[in-house]
Amino acid sequence: MIVVGLFHSAFNMTIGKEVMPELLNLPASETSSMCLVVLVVLAVAVVVFTRGRLAYEGRPAGTVGVAAQPKVR
């Protein structure tokens, strides 16, 4: 939960009225939408590159007779 809070505060600070509008020399409304688009693209890239298996748990070593399908949470 603390990681989510830190990410949220860092994201809000980045797209705020000070950092990004001055950096990109654009209005605040455009920079916030650009940041959201970048965030969505990064999230989709993580899902695609990990093939949706972020919580993959393989079979424990030495197990015999276990079903062929791996457990995915």
Order of alpha helices (4+ residues) and beta strands (2+ residues): alpha-alpha-alpha-beta-beta
